[in-house]
Amino acid sequence: MKDDQDHHHQQHHHPFHHRRFWKLSGNYLRNPKPAAYLILLILTYALGYFTASPSLSSNQITTTAATSSSTPTVSTTLTTCNCPPAASPPILDKNNDHNRFGPECANPIPPELTRSTILNRVFNGTSPYDNFPPPHLANLLLPKRVKGWGSNGAVFENLINKVRPKVIIEVGTFLGASATHMAGLTRQLGLDTQILCLDDFRGWLGFRDRTEYVPIQNGDVLLMAQFLQNVVYYNATESILPIPFSTGSTLQKLCEMGVMADLIEVDAGHDFHSAWSDINWAHKLLRPGGVMFGHDYHTKYDNRGVRRAVDLFAKVHGFKVKVDGQHWVIE
Ligand SMILES: C[S@@+](CC[C@H](N)C(=O)[O-])C[C@H]1O[C@@H](n2cnc3c(N)ncnc32)[C@H](O)[C@@H]1O
């Protein structure tokens, strides 16, 4: 009973009450134009709906633009849906821009030509040790001022014994603690090894807070001069040469020049991006059978930036990372 009453009540208030409907219909029949428009509109909509391309989902928008009748029609599809995201280039793909570092290097020059090539190309045929130290620096330098981090670790001896390198490249040298240590080790083995030390000899902002005495003159920190002095002190001027520029530009140039090494130590910038760039460029300079290694595999700096770079590099190229004390090694 309650249902009937409600039904009646609802009918009474319905906008299309039957009496009104017939009145309206009568009007349309007497004046057919609006009815025809309405029917045409419904048919157009239905036609569009049924002929729409089935490959387009409801949340893709296609816009078509023709600039003139003679130019081809340009069609763009904008996706505004929750579809799975388009696949991004895989990070482990060797051909991904992130993993590509320049073209192939030039043909390797013979190891015996390494020293003369660097002297000619970097120092215009002079030696950085000629007439060293100049009078204006002599009073500022200590006879020996060495400071390093893990610079005498067992890894140096292990790898030098194993590889017996003719050329070593050190990426990040500072005052030459590890370079002079390696020079001593190669000498003990009777090897005639050239060690190229890549460093801009600027250190890093704030390093003087943590490193006692490094001379400074007119705002210029004299890291390179003190490094040269240390090499002189250790009697290693015939086996060690600095290359005082940024690691990225230098590694790239050595690659162009075909200067290669049997052993490469990477120990410059310790944030992920610096380490990533240095490791990738350095590896291009490794001779077949050579070994690349570096310090600070365990350091927490930049959320373990060095380790992330080393591990990613190994993954991209299918290498294994070995750990020797604080150092990582890729053979
Ligand atoms: C940790 S120290 C190297 C220590 C050295 N291997 C040792 O054990 O005695 C890092 C060195 O890398 C250098 N360095 C950092 N980023 C560099 C860059 N982009 N170009 C050139 N040198 C850089 C700094 O000037 C600094 O002397």
The ligand as an SDF file (V2000), in Angstrom:
LIG
                    3D

 27 29  0  0  0  0  0  0  0  0999 V2000
   91.6800   11.7780   -2.0970 C   0  0  0  0  0  0  0  0  0  0  0  0
   92.7640   12.7910   -2.9880 S   0  0  0  0  0  0  0  0  0  0  0  0
   93.8540   11.6360   -3.7490 C   0  0  0  0  0  0  0  0  0  0  0  0
   94.7390   10.9400   -2.7830 C   0  0  0  0  0  0  0  0  0  0  0  0
   95.8220   10.0980   -3.3920 C   0  0  0  0  0  0  0  0  0  0  0  0
   95.3200    9.1010   -4.3020 N   0  0  0  0  0  0  0  0  0  0  0  0
   96.6000    9.3970   -2.2940 C   0  0  0  0  0  0  0  0  0  0  0  0
   96.1770    8.2980   -1.8860 O   0  0  0  0  0  0  0  0  0  0  0  0
   97.5730    9.9360   -1.8210 O   0  0  0  0  0  0  0  0  0  0  0  0
   91.7350   13.3500   -4.2840 C   0  0  0  0  0  0  0  0  0  0  0  0
   92.4200   14.2680   -5.2830 C   0  0  0  0  0  0  0  0  0  0  0  0
   91.6010   14.3320   -6.4140 O   0  0  0  0  0  0  0  0  0  0  0  0
   91.6890   15.6220   -6.9690 C   0  0  0  0  0  0  0  0  0  0  0  0
   90.4590   15.8480   -7.7630 N   0  0  0  0  0  0  0  0  0  0  0  0
   89.1810   15.7050   -7.3770 C   0  0  0  0  0  0  0  0  0  0  0  0
   88.3550   15.9490   -8.3780 N   0  0  0  0  0  0  0  0  0  0  0  0
   89.1260   16.2660   -9.4440 C   0  0  0  0  0  0  0  0  0  0  0  0
   88.8530   16.6230  -10.7810 C   0  0  0  0  0  0  0  0  0  0  0  0
   87.6060   16.6690  -11.2680 N   0  0  0  0  0  0  0  0  0  0  0  0
   89.8740   16.8910  -11.5990 N   0  0  0  0  0  0  0  0  0  0  0  0
   91.1500   16.8340  -11.1430 C   0  0  0  0  0  0  0  0  0  0  0  0
   91.4860   16.4770   -9.8830 N   0  0  0  0  0  0  0  0  0  0  0  0
   90.4670   16.2010   -9.0450 C   0  0  0  0  0  0  0  0  0  0  0  0
   91.8410   16.5510   -5.7870 C   0  0  0  0  0  0  0  0  0  0  0  0
   92.5120   17.7280   -6.1750 O   0  0  0  0  0  0  0  0  0  0  0  0
   92.6280   15.7090   -4.8060 C   0  0  0  0  0  0  0  0  0  0  0  0
   93.9990   16.0400   -4.8590 O   0  0  0  0  0  0  0  0  0  0  0  0
  1  2  1  0
  2  3  1  0
  2 10  1  0
  3  4  1  0
  4  5  1  0
  5  6  1  0
  5  7  1  0
  7  8  2  0
  7  9  1  0
 10 11  1  0
 11 12  1  0
 11 26  1  0
 12 13  1  0
 13 14  1  0
 13 24  1  0
 14 15  1  0
 14 23  1  0
 15 16  2  0
 16 17  1  0
 17 18  1  0
 17 23  2  0
 18 19  1  0
 18 20  2  0
 20 21  1  0
 21 22  2  0
 22 23  1  0
 24 25  1  0
 24 26  1  0
 26 27  1  0
M  CHG  2   2   1   9  -1
M  END
$$$$
